[in-house]
Amino acid sequence: MSEIPATVAILIGTPAGARLLAAATEREAARNAELFLLRLPAETLPAPLWVQCADKAAGDRLTAYLSDFQAERVEERDAMPVFPERGP
């Protein structure tokens, strides 16, 4: 059985180190990156990311999409009310 080669690579920086995601399609790459970014603690966002793809337009679209995705999460995080800790 032959494997489909990855056509999109996304490198995401995290406090624990970089994570490399690979996918055969633009849509699969976006989904994998979204799911990974959702697992990161909101306080670590925005995470630096680099998209590498033979199709420059696809790489630009993914970069813009994932940047917007992170910006929305940061906006949600920053809109959350902060409650003071209760004393004993």
Contact map, one row per residue, 1 for C-alpha under 8 A:
1110000000000000000000000000000000000000000000000000000000000000000000000000000000000000
1111000000000000000000000000000000000000000000000000000000000000000000000000000000000000
1111100000000000000000000000000000000000000000000000000000000000000000000000000000000000
0111110000000000000000010000000000000000000000000000000000000000000000000000000000000000
0011111000000000000000010000000000000000000000000000000000000000000000000000000000000000
0001111110000000000001111000000000000000000000000000000000000000000000000000000000000000
0000111110000000000001111000000000000000000000000000110000000000000000000000000000000000
0000011111000000000001111100100000000000000000000011110000100000000000000000000000000000
0000011111100000000111100000100000000000000000000011100000000000000000000000000000000000
0000000111110000000111000000100010000000000000001111000000000000000000000000000000000000
0000000011111000011110000000000000000000000000001110000000000000000000000000000000000000
0000000001111100011110000000000000000000000000111100000000000000000000000000000000000000
0000000000111110111000000000000000000000000000111000000000000000000000000000000000000000
0000000000011111111000000000000000000000000100110000000000000000000000000000000000000000
0000000000001111100000000000000000000000000100000000000000000000000000000000000000000000
0000000000000111110000000000000000000000000000000000000000000000000000000000000000000000
0000000000001111111000000000000000000000000000000000000000000000000000000000000000000000
0000000000111101111100000000000000000000000000000000000000000000000000000000000000000000
0000000000111100111110000000000000000000000000000000000000000000000000000000000000000000
0000000011110000011111000000000000000000000000000000000000000000000000000000000000000000
0000000011110000001111100000100110000000000000000000000000000000000000000000000000000000
0000011111000000000111110000100000000000000000000000000000000000000000000000000000000000
0000011110000000000011111101100100000000000000000000000000000000000000000000000000000000
0001111100000000000001111101100000000000000000000000000000000000000000000000000000000000
0000011100000000000000111111100000000000000000000000000000000000000000000000000000000000
0000000100000000000000111111110000000000000000000000000001000100000000000000000000000000
0000000000000000000000001111111000000000000000000000000000000000000000000000000000000000
0000000000000000000000111111111100000000000000000000000000000000000000000000000000000000
0000000111000000000011111111111110000000000000000000000000000000000000000000000000000000
0000000000000000000000000111111111000000000000000000000000000100010000000000000000000000
0000000000000000000000000011111111100000000000000000000000000000000000000000000000000000
0000000000000000000010100001111111110000000000000000000000000000000000000000000000000000
0000000001000000000010000000111111111000000000000000000000000000010000000000000000000000
0000000000000000000000000000011111111100000000000000000000000000010010000000000000000000
0000000000000000000000000000001111111110000000000000000000000000000000000000000000000000
0000000000000000000000000000000111111111000000000000000000000000000000000000000000000000
0000000000000000000000000000000011111111000000000000000000000000000001000000000000000000
0000000000000000000000000000000001111111100000000000000000000000000000000000000000000000
0000000000000000000000000000000000111111100000000000000000000000000000000000000000000000
0000000000000000000000000000000000011111110110000000000000000000000000000000000000000000
0000000000000000000000000000000000000111111110000000000000000000000000000000000000000000
0000000000000000000000000000000000000001111110000000000000000000000000001100100000000000
0000000000000000000000000000000000000000111110000000000000000000000000000100100000000000
0000000000000110000000000000000000000001111111100000000000000000000000000000000000000000
0000000000000000000000000000000000000001111111100000000000000000000001001100000000000000
0000000000000000000000000000000000000000000111110000000000000000001001100100000000000000
0000000000011100000000000000000000000000000111111000000000000000000001000000000000000000
0000000000011100000000000000000000000000000001111100000000000000000000000000000000000000
0000000001111000000000000000000000000000000000111110000000000010000000000000000000000000
0000000001110000000000000000000000000000000000011111000000000010000000000000000000000000
0000000111100000000000000000000000000000000000001111100000110110000000000000000000000000
0000000111000000000000000000000000000000000000000111110000100000000000000000000000000000
0000001110000000000000000000000000000000000000000011111101100000000000000000000000000000
0000001100000000000000000000000000000000000000000001111100100000000000000000000000000000
0000000000000000000000000000000000000000000000000000111111100000000000000000000000000000
0000000000000000000000000000000000000000000000000000111111110000000000000000000000000000
0000000000000000000000000000000000000000000000000000001111111000000000000000000000000000
0000000000000000000000000100000000000000000000000000101111111100000000000000000000000000
0000000100000000000000000000000000000000000000000011111111111110000000000000000000000000
0000000000000000000000000000000000000000000000000010000111111111000000000000000000000000
0000000000000000000000000000000000000000000000000000000011111111100000000000000000000000
0000000000000000000000000100010000000000000000000010000001111111110000000000000000000000
0000000000000000000000000000000000000000000000001110000000111111111000000000000000000000
0000000000000000000000000000000000000000000000000000000000011111111100000000000000000000
0000000000000000000000000000000000000000000000000000000000001111111110000000000000000000
0000000000000000000000000000010011000000000000000000000000000111111111000000000000000000
0000000000000000000000000000000000000000000001000000000000000011111111100000000000000000
0000000000000000000000000000000000000000000000000000000000000001111111110000000000000000
0000000000000000000000000000000001000000000000000000000000000000111111111000000000000000
0000000000000000000000000000000000001000000011100000000000000000011111111100000000000000
0000000000000000000000000000000000000000000001000000000000000000001111111110000000000000
0000000000000000000000000000000000000000000000000000000000000000000111111111000000000000
0000000000000000000000000000000000000000010010000000000000000000000011111111100000000000
0000000000000000000000000000000000000000011011000000000000000000000001111111110000000000
0000000000000000000000000000000000000000000000000000000000000000000000111111111000000000
0000000000000000000000000000000000000000000000000000000000000000000000011111111100000000
0000000000000000000000000000000000000000011000000000000000000000000000001111111100000000
0000000000000000000000000000000000000000000000000000000000000000000000000111111110000000
0000000000000000000000000000000000000000000000000000000000000000000000000011111110000000
0000000000000000000000000000000000000000000000000000000000000000000000000001111111000000
0000000000000000000000000000000000000000000000000000000000000000000000000000011111100000
0000000000000000000000000000000000000000000000000000000000000000000000000000000111110000
0000000000000000000000000000000000000000000000000000000000000000000000000000000011111000
0000000000000000000000000000000000000000000000000000000000000000000000000000000001111100
0000000000000000000000000000000000000000000000000000000000000000000000000000000000111110
0000000000000000000000000000000000000000000000000000000000000000000000000000000000011111
0000000000000000000000000000000000000000000000000000000000000000000000000000000000001111
0000000000000000000000000000000000000000000000000000000000000000000000000000000000000111
